[in-house]
Amino acid sequence: MPEPQLRRAFASSGVGRLDVLTRIRSVKKTRHNDGRIARWYLCAMILVRCSLAGIVLAALLPLTVPGAQAQDYPNRPIRLVVGFTPGGTTDFVARLLSEALRGLLGQNVVVDNRPGANGAIAAEYVAKSDPDGYTLFFTTVGAVAINPALRSNLAYEPRKDFAPVGMAVFNSTMLVVNASMKVNSARELAALARERPGAITIGITGLGAISHLGLELFQAAAGVKFQAVPYRGASQAVTDLIGGQLDGLFGDTPTVMEQVNTGKLKALAATSQDRSDIFPDVPTFVEQGFADTVANQWAGTLAPAGTSPAVIVNLNAAFNAALTNVNVRRKLGQAGVTPSPSTPEEFGRYLEQEIARWSKLIRDKGIKGE
């Protein structure tokens, strides 16, 4: 054990500084028969005499365990848990990244779909898994930043039960209307809503979903009221919008991009802070004067709390390398999502902001989950 750490261990125990120095010097003078300093033995003797076993072991373990763990990590397949069924955007991104990660990490990365409760089932499973870096949570905003404010019976606490690995992708939520509707911007739709308060129907993909929260922000910023129509997913909502049963829809870019590109739907505004790379011609709500109407859908990777920092660093580097791969970026763009690699610290700060922001809105609006 290095001398500076030995000094700190004794010092934190309350043993006097002079006594610490005396004991360290006695360690240096003691030798085995072969003349070598038996540091481990002598430290143990001091532990017995000073009753500091727990303190010194606590100082010693972090020097050895994480390094050893990271040195041979990974040495078996990694499980990437997704809280949605196969075939959706989150599942697609997870599988695309898992293919790239296989080559980067030298191990299979297996996508494990555990759908239900807006990601809560998957989140609970990962939160209770061993913090060894072999079970990861590929989460969206709902499971970790919205669920805690909507559900009082969650079996996990995002801030305490997870360690951030990194952001993966963003995709903007967009306000779209039927192509035949005589409005061409969010401002024009808000003006129409003032003339017909509560009469214009806007589809959302579930109560408490990011589309619902985006609609709430728009209503508050514009001072208008729409009639929210909740759906279980976007597919039926898009069908009804095209068929004329709905006036508008807040939908993720991947779910509406085909219909917008083919002219069946008209995009009025994006909920991102800046214009989307996918639809650079669609102005944001912010540009149109609705400053707080920012509601991003995103996905990122979390590990169980207690995972070695060295393993987190390895994982972050691998995910970021995958997200900067030219082929991966091309496929993500074709699917309507934007790669957004980050450091673990950046993702952790963003997650804190998202939890605080959505908790306040849900509380202020009295929004209840399904």
Kinemage of the C-alpha trace (Angstrom):
@kinemage 1
@onewidth
@group {chain A} dominant
@subgroup {mainchain}
@vectorlist {calphas} color= white
{ca met a 1} P 0.000 0.000 0.000
{ca pro a 2} L 1.591 3.337 -0.995
{ca glu a 3} L 2.732 5.486 1.893
{ca pro a 4} L 0.536 8.524 1.075
{ca gln a 5} L -2.576 6.341 1.168
{ca leu a 6} L -1.456 4.754 4.405
{ca arg a 7} L -1.052 8.221 5.890
{ca arg a 8} L -4.546 9.233 4.721
{ca ala a 9} L -6.100 6.063 6.087
{ca phe a 10} L -4.597 6.607 9.523
{ca ala a 11} L -5.346 10.310 9.455
{ca ser a 12} L -9.025 9.748 8.644
{ca ser a 13} L -9.272 7.360 11.576
{ca gly a 14} L -8.498 10.021 14.135
{ca val a 15} L -5.055 8.691 15.011
{ca gly a 16} L -2.677 11.579 15.707
{ca arg a 17} L -0.265 12.746 12.992
{ca leu a 18} L 2.827 12.000 15.086
{ca asp a 19} L 1.541 8.507 15.792
{ca val a 20} L 0.919 7.986 12.066
{ca leu a 21} L 4.491 8.984 11.168
{ca thr a 22} L 5.942 6.799 13.904
{ca arg a 23} L 4.047 3.755 12.705
{ca ile a 24} L 4.961 4.334 9.057
{ca arg a 25} L 8.651 4.623 9.981
{ca ser a 26} L 8.387 1.382 11.944
{ca val a 27} L 6.974 -0.272 8.823
{ca lys a 28} L 9.963 0.849 6.778
{ca lys a 29} L 12.448 -0.614 9.275
{ca thr a 30} L 10.858 -4.053 9.500
{ca arg a 31} L 12.162 -6.706 7.066
{ca his a 32} L 11.765 -10.387 6.313
{ca asn a 33} L 14.727 -12.746 6.565
{ca asp a 34} L 15.443 -12.216 2.863
{ca gly a 35} L 15.792 -8.475 3.405
{ca arg a 36} L 12.694 -7.343 1.507
{ca ile a 37} L 10.075 -5.093 3.100
{ca ala a 38} L 6.949 -7.121 3.760
{ca arg a 39} L 4.511 -4.243 3.322
{ca trp a 40} L 1.370 -6.335 3.315
{ca tyr a 41} L 2.375 -8.101 6.536
{ca leu a 42} L 3.439 -4.967 8.309
{ca cys a 43} L 0.293 -3.107 7.280
{ca ala a 44} L -1.735 -5.987 8.680
{ca met a 45} L 0.156 -5.744 11.988
{ca ile a 46} L -0.615 -2.040 12.160
{ca leu a 47} L -4.264 -2.825 11.409
{ca val a 48} L -4.407 -5.135 14.404
{ca arg a 49} L -2.716 -2.671 16.701
{ca cys a 50} L -4.743 0.325 15.519
{ca ser a 51} L -8.088 -1.393 14.760
{ca leu a 52} L -8.159 0.138 11.296
{ca ala a 53} L -8.892 -2.917 9.201
{ca gly a 54} L -11.991 -1.499 7.555
{ca ile a 55} L -10.381 1.849 6.772
{ca val a 56} L -7.227 0.519 5.163
{ca leu a 57} L -9.048 -2.203 3.259
{ca ala a 58} L -11.439 0.423 1.906
{ca ala a 59} L -8.437 2.423 0.718
{ca leu a 60} L -6.762 -0.663 -0.694
{ca leu a 61} L -9.649 -2.298 -2.576
{ca pro a 62} L -10.355 0.509 -5.050
{ca leu a 63} L -6.718 0.264 -6.148
{ca thr a 64} L -7.011 -3.339 -7.198
{ca val a 65} L -10.548 -4.470 -7.962
{ca pro a 66} L -11.661 -1.976 -10.663
{ca gly a 67} L -8.353 -2.230 -12.499
{ca ala a 68} L -8.518 -6.002 -12.514
{ca gln a 69} L -12.149 -5.935 -13.589
{ca ala a 70} L -11.507 -3.479 -16.420
{ca gln a 71} L -8.388 -5.292 -17.596
{ca asp a 72} L -10.269 -8.371 -18.834
{ca tyr a 73} L -13.602 -6.666 -19.542
{ca pro a 74} L -15.572 -7.837 -21.363
{ca asn a 75} L -14.922 -11.569 -21.274
{ca arg a 76} L -18.474 -12.751 -21.990
{ca pro a 77} L -21.545 -11.480 -23.884
{ca ile a 78} L -23.208 -8.232 -22.799
{ca arg a 79} L -26.959 -7.863 -22.483
{ca leu a 80} L -28.506 -4.595 -23.745
{ca val a 81} L -32.018 -4.360 -22.290
{ca val a 82} L -34.700 -2.455 -24.231
{ca gly a 83} L -38.072 -1.567 -22.702
{ca phe a 84} L -40.049 -1.927 -25.939
{ca thr a 85} L -41.075 -4.651 -28.374
{ca pro a 86} L -38.918 -5.554 -31.387
{ca gly a 87} L -39.439 -3.474 -34.506
{ca gly a 88} L -39.728 0.009 -33.010
{ca thr a 89} L -37.245 2.851 -33.273
{ca thr a 90} L -35.544 2.196 -29.911
{ca asp a 91} L -35.159 -1.493 -30.704
{ca phe a 92} L -33.778 -0.667 -34.173
{ca val a 93} L -31.143 1.687 -32.741
{ca ala a 94} L -30.158 -0.815 -30.039
{ca arg a 95} L -29.694 -3.602 -32.589
{ca leu a 96} L -27.742 -1.369 -34.963
{ca leu a 97} L -25.378 -0.352 -32.157
{ca ser a 98} L -25.062 -3.911 -30.879
{ca glu a 99} L -23.697 -5.005 -34.256
{ca ala a 100} L -21.038 -2.292 -34.195
{ca leu a 101} L -20.211 -2.926 -30.538
{ca arg a 102} L -19.521 -6.587 -31.238
{ca gly a 103} L -16.491 -5.657 -33.301
{ca leu a 104} L -15.371 -2.927 -30.914
{ca leu a 105} L -15.637 -4.949 -27.699
{ca gly a 106} L -14.834 -8.406 -29.047
{ca gln a 107} L -17.971 -9.887 -27.486
{ca asn a 108} L -21.569 -10.372 -28.559
{ca val a 109} L -23.963 -7.653 -27.418
{ca val a 110} L -27.421 -9.228 -27.173
{ca val a 111} L -30.563 -7.079 -27.284
{ca asp a 112} L -33.039 -8.221 -24.624
{ca asn a 113} L -36.578 -6.828 -25.119
{ca arg a 114} L -38.548 -6.441 -21.878
{ca pro a 115} L -41.550 -4.251 -22.811
{ca gly a 116} L -44.163 -2.784 -20.509
{ca ala a 117} L -45.055 0.215 -18.341
{ca asn a 118} L -43.238 2.710 -20.588
{ca gly a 119} L -39.892 1.067 -19.916
{ca ala a 120} L -40.372 0.535 -16.180
{ca ile a 121} L -40.171 -3.274 -16.379
{ca ala a 122} L -36.838 -3.135 -18.172
{ca ala a 123} L -35.545 -0.415 -15.856
{ca glu a 124} L -36.349 -2.435 -12.742
{ca tyr a 125} L -34.662 -5.519 -14.179
{ca val a 126} L -31.430 -3.652 -14.896
{ca ala a 127} L -31.488 -1.733 -11.609
{ca lys a 128} L -31.518 -5.059 -9.741
{ca ser a 129} L -28.812 -6.665 -11.901
{ca asp a 130} L -25.208 -7.154 -10.813
{ca pro a 131} L -23.123 -4.000 -11.434
{ca asp a 132} L -20.532 -5.868 -13.472
{ca gly a 133} L -21.010 -4.190 -16.856
{ca tyr a 134} L -22.742 -7.177 -18.443
{ca thr a 135} L -26.334 -5.932 -18.142
{ca leu a 136} L -27.076 -2.468 -19.529
{ca phe a 137} L -30.251 -0.438 -20.000
{ca phe a 138} L -30.839 1.213 -23.372
{ca thr a 139} L -33.405 3.693 -22.125
{ca thr a 140} L -35.565 6.455 -23.521
{ca val a 141} L -36.748 9.589 -21.742
{ca gly a 142} L -39.942 7.950 -20.497
{ca ala a 143} L -38.512 5.275 -18.215
{ca val a 144} L -36.088 7.483 -16.323
{ca ala a 145} L -37.274 11.098 -16.629
{ca ile a 146} L -41.083 10.837 -16.942
{ca asn a 147} L -42.120 7.647 -15.124
{ca pro a 148} L -40.866 8.835 -11.717
{ca ala a 149} L -43.340 11.731 -11.795
{ca leu a 150} L -46.215 9.665 -13.209
{ca arg a 151} L -45.949 6.480 -11.162
{ca ser a 152} L -45.743 6.354 -7.391
{ca asn a 153} L -44.986 2.621 -7.213
{ca leu a 154} L -41.767 2.425 -9.202
{ca ala a 155} L -39.313 -0.173 -7.932
{ca tyr a 156} L -36.311 1.931 -8.993
{ca glu a 157} L -35.022 5.473 -8.546
{ca pro a 158} L -33.157 6.740 -11.622
{ca arg a 159} L -30.711 8.965 -9.743
{ca lys a 160} L -29.710 6.271 -7.256
{ca asp a 161} L -30.028 3.015 -9.164
{ca phe a 162} L -28.170 3.788 -12.392
{ca ala a 163} L -24.775 5.008 -13.562
{ca pro a 164} L -24.772 6.988 -16.843
{ca val a 165} L -22.752 5.500 -19.691
{ca gly a 166} L -23.653 7.979 -22.405
{ca met a 167} L -26.242 9.541 -24.660
{ca ala a 168} L -26.877 7.704 -27.919
{ca val a 169} L -29.430 9.419 -30.159
{ca phe a 170} L -32.009 12.182 -30.352
{ca asn a 171} L -35.111 12.386 -32.468
{ca ser a 172} L -37.370 15.388 -32.532
{ca thr a 173} L -41.098 15.243 -31.946
{ca met a 174} L -42.961 16.981 -34.751
{ca leu a 175} L -46.366 18.623 -35.019
{ca val a 176} L -47.942 17.369 -38.251
{ca val a 177} L -51.372 17.899 -39.812
{ca asn a 178} L -53.227 16.466 -42.777
{ca ala a 179} L -51.798 17.913 -45.980
{ca ser a 180} L -55.178 19.413 -46.889
{ca met a 181} L -55.435 21.494 -43.702
{ca lys a 182} L -55.225 25.234 -44.418
{ca val a 183} L -52.424 26.023 -41.978
{ca asn a 184} L -48.684 26.087 -42.663
{ca ser a 185} L -47.107 26.831 -39.281
{ca ala a 186} L -47.573 26.338 -35.566
{ca arg a 187} L -48.479 30.019 -35.288
{ca glu a 188} L -51.293 29.613 -37.800
{ca leu a 189} L -52.587 26.515 -35.992
{ca ala a 190} L -52.534 28.408 -32.673
{ca ala a 191} L -54.520 31.253 -34.277
{ca leu a 192} L -57.085 28.742 -35.532
{ca ala a 193} L -57.320 27.214 -32.050
{ca arg a 194} L -58.161 30.639 -30.612
{ca glu a 195} L -61.086 30.839 -32.991
{ca arg a 196} L -62.200 27.271 -32.164
{ca pro a 197} L -61.117 26.644 -28.536
{ca gly a 198} L -61.067 22.956 -27.606
{ca ala a 199} L -62.349 21.865 -31.002
{ca ile a 200} L -59.115 21.019 -32.812
{ca thr a 201} L -58.057 17.426 -32.144
{ca ile a 202} L -54.395 16.568 -31.669
{ca gly a 203} L -53.244 12.972 -31.345
{ca ile a 204} L -50.686 11.953 -28.723
{ca thr a 205} L -49.006 8.582 -28.274
{ca gly a 206} L -50.182 7.983 -24.704
{ca leu a 207} L -50.904 9.974 -21.556
{ca gly a 208} L -47.637 11.227 -20.130
{ca ala a 209} L -45.713 10.366 -23.304
{ca ile a 210} L -43.223 12.893 -24.648
{ca ser a 211} L -45.770 13.777 -27.359
{ca his a 212} L -48.310 14.625 -24.645
{ca leu a 213} L -45.803 16.778 -22.781
{ca gly a 214} L -44.873 18.556 -26.007
{ca leu a 215} L -48.539 19.366 -26.619
{ca glu a 216} L -48.900 20.708 -23.069
{ca leu a 217} L -45.887 22.974 -23.584
{ca phe a 218} L -47.310 24.277 -26.876
{ca gln a 219} L -50.710 24.999 -25.343
{ca ala a 220} L -49.142 26.875 -22.427
{ca ala a 221} L -46.821 28.902 -24.664
{ca ala a 222} L -49.573 29.770 -27.172
{ca gly a 223} L -52.321 30.330 -24.611
{ca val a 224} L -54.701 27.980 -26.433
{ca lys a 225} L -56.493 24.716 -25.792
{ca phe a 226} L -56.590 21.678 -28.071
{ca gln a 227} L -58.486 18.434 -27.615
{ca ala a 228} L -55.852 15.786 -26.862
{ca val a 229} L -56.639 12.323 -28.237
{ca pro a 230} L -54.446 9.611 -26.670
{ca tyr a 231} L -53.431 6.553 -28.702
{ca arg a 232} L -51.488 3.444 -27.764
{ca gly a 233} L -48.647 4.088 -30.175
{ca ala a 234} L -48.347 6.158 -33.308
{ca ser a 235} L -49.412 3.772 -36.077
{ca gln a 236} L -53.182 4.116 -35.635
{ca ala a 237} L -52.858 7.836 -34.951
{ca val a 238} L -51.065 8.356 -38.280
{ca thr a 239} L -53.755 6.336 -40.074
{ca asp a 240} L -56.531 8.396 -38.494
{ca leu a 241} L -54.754 11.661 -39.298
{ca ile a 242} L -54.400 10.743 -42.953
{ca gly a 243} L -58.019 9.570 -42.981
{ca gly a 244} L -59.336 12.836 -41.536
{ca gln a 245} L -60.386 11.581 -38.106
{ca leu a 246} L -57.730 13.790 -36.484
{ca asp a 247} L -56.665 17.378 -37.137
{ca gly a 248} L -53.063 17.003 -36.021
{ca leu a 249} L -50.526 14.799 -34.292
{ca phe a 250} L -47.464 15.163 -32.103
{ca gly a 251} L -45.313 12.296 -33.367
{ca asp a 252} L -41.663 11.237 -33.322
{ca thr a 253} L -39.784 11.967 -36.530
{ca pro a 254} L -39.270 8.253 -37.391
{ca thr a 255} L -43.020 7.586 -37.239
{ca val a 256} L -44.098 10.448 -39.511
{ca met a 257} L -41.138 11.007 -41.854
{ca glu a 258} L -42.389 8.738 -44.640
{ca gln a 259} L -45.818 10.414 -44.735
{ca val a 260} L -44.247 13.870 -44.638
{ca asn a 261} L -41.830 12.977 -47.440
{ca thr a 262} L -44.637 11.626 -49.609
{ca gly a 263} L -46.843 14.676 -49.013
{ca lys a 264} L -49.609 12.932 -47.088
{ca leu a 265} L -48.814 14.948 -43.951
{ca lys a 266} L -47.574 18.478 -43.461
{ca ala a 267} L -44.948 19.252 -40.802
{ca leu a 268} L -45.621 22.534 -38.982
{ca ala a 269} L -42.948 22.568 -36.275
{ca ala a 270} L -40.285 20.516 -34.505
{ca thr a 271} L -39.905 20.347 -30.730
{ca ser a 272} L -36.095 20.318 -30.827
{ca gln a 273} L -34.034 23.307 -29.715
{ca asp a 274} L -32.470 23.514 -33.175
{ca arg a 275} L -33.699 22.349 -36.554
{ca ser a 276} L -33.517 18.638 -37.186
{ca asp a 277} L -30.858 17.226 -39.484
{ca ile a 278} L -33.578 15.007 -40.911
{ca phe a 279} L -35.980 17.861 -41.758
{ca pro a 280} L -33.857 21.015 -41.955
{ca asp a 281} L -36.675 22.937 -43.678
{ca val a 282} L -39.104 22.476 -40.776
{ca pro a 283} L -38.842 25.370 -38.280
{ca thr a 284} L -38.784 24.722 -34.549
{ca phe a 285} L -41.431 25.921 -32.114
{ca val a 286} L -38.723 28.121 -30.625
{ca glu a 287} L -38.223 29.873 -33.959
{ca gln a 288} L -41.955 30.498 -34.188
{ca gly a 289} L -42.130 32.263 -30.844
{ca phe a 290} L -42.960 29.376 -28.476
{ca ala a 291} L -39.732 29.458 -26.486
{ca asp a 292} L -40.343 26.669 -23.989
{ca thr a 293} L -41.802 24.135 -26.421
{ca val a 294} L -38.807 21.806 -26.478
{ca ala a 295} L -39.561 18.117 -26.000
{ca asn a 296} L -36.920 15.755 -27.334
{ca gln a 297} L -37.221 12.023 -27.571
{ca trp a 298} L -33.831 10.481 -26.851
{ca ala a 299} L -32.131 7.220 -26.018
{ca gly a 300} L -29.050 6.540 -23.955
{ca thr a 301} L -27.266 3.818 -22.030
{ca leu a 302} L -27.283 3.260 -18.272
{ca ala a 303} L -25.522 0.667 -16.137
{ca pro a 304} L -26.546 -0.492 -12.654
{ca ala a 305} L -25.285 1.781 -9.890
{ca gly a 306} L -21.958 0.596 -8.513
{ca thr a 307} L -20.520 -0.409 -11.880
{ca ser a 308} L -16.765 0.179 -11.951
{ca pro a 309} L -15.823 3.620 -13.343
{ca ala a 310} L -13.177 1.916 -15.482
{ca val a 311} L -15.838 -0.303 -17.067
{ca ile a 312} L -18.056 2.758 -17.635
{ca val a 313} L -15.181 4.475 -19.438
{ca asn a 314} L -14.628 1.408 -21.646
{ca leu a 315} L -18.314 1.192 -22.513
{ca asn a 316} L -18.599 4.900 -23.223
{ca ala a 317} L -15.644 4.769 -25.607
{ca ala a 318} L -17.149 1.796 -27.451
{ca phe a 319} L -20.622 3.337 -27.777
{ca asn a 320} L -19.167 6.645 -28.968
{ca ala a 321} L -17.013 4.865 -31.528
{ca ala a 322} L -20.091 3.052 -32.812
{ca leu a 323} L -22.056 6.312 -33.012
{ca thr a 324} L -19.329 7.975 -35.077
{ca asn a 325} L -19.098 5.071 -37.531
{ca val a 326} L -20.057 6.309 -41.014
{ca asn a 327} L -22.348 3.370 -41.814
{ca val a 328} L -24.074 3.562 -38.446
{ca arg a 329} L -24.690 7.292 -38.832
{ca arg a 330} L -26.084 6.790 -42.330
{ca lys a 331} L -28.543 4.125 -41.162
{ca leu a 332} L -29.599 6.211 -38.166
{ca gly a 333} L -30.291 9.182 -40.430
{ca gln a 334} L -32.370 7.029 -42.757
{ca ala a 335} L -34.421 5.943 -39.726
{ca gly a 336} L -35.040 9.539 -38.629
{ca val a 337} L -32.723 9.752 -35.623
{ca thr a 338} L -29.592 11.802 -34.981
{ca pro a 339} L -26.511 10.275 -33.300
{ca ser a 340} L -25.515 12.249 -30.199
{ca pro a 341} L -22.515 10.727 -28.406
{ca ser a 342} L -21.558 12.186 -25.039
{ca thr a 343} L -19.432 11.592 -21.971
{ca pro a 344} L -20.981 9.864 -18.947
{ca glu a 345} L -20.837 13.189 -17.079
{ca glu a 346} L -22.642 15.074 -19.840
{ca phe a 347} L -25.365 12.443 -19.995
{ca gly a 348} L -25.721 12.503 -16.207
{ca arg a 349} L -26.198 16.276 -16.182
{ca tyr a 350} L -28.710 16.129 -19.017
{ca leu a 351} L -30.651 13.387 -17.248
{ca glu a 352} L -30.861 15.509 -14.104
{ca gln a 353} L -32.242 18.415 -16.145
{ca glu a 354} L -34.817 16.201 -17.844
{ca ile a 355} L -36.031 14.702 -14.557
{ca ala a 356} L -36.452 18.147 -12.992
{ca arg a 357} L -38.138 19.652 -16.051
{ca trp a 358} L -40.684 16.925 -16.709
{ca ser a 359} L -41.460 16.403 -13.029
{ca lys a 360} L -42.405 20.075 -12.716
{ca leu a 361} L -44.614 20.051 -15.816
{ca ile a 362} L -46.380 16.839 -14.806
{ca arg a 363} L -46.959 18.185 -11.310
{ca asp a 364} L -48.122 21.619 -12.469
{ca lys a 365} L -50.534 20.202 -15.067
{ca gly a 366} L -51.788 17.379 -12.862
{ca ile a 367} L -50.991 14.815 -15.549
{ca lys a 368} L -51.755 11.209 -14.631
{ca gly a 369} L -50.312 8.115 -16.294
{ca glu a 370} L -52.332 5.367 -17.896
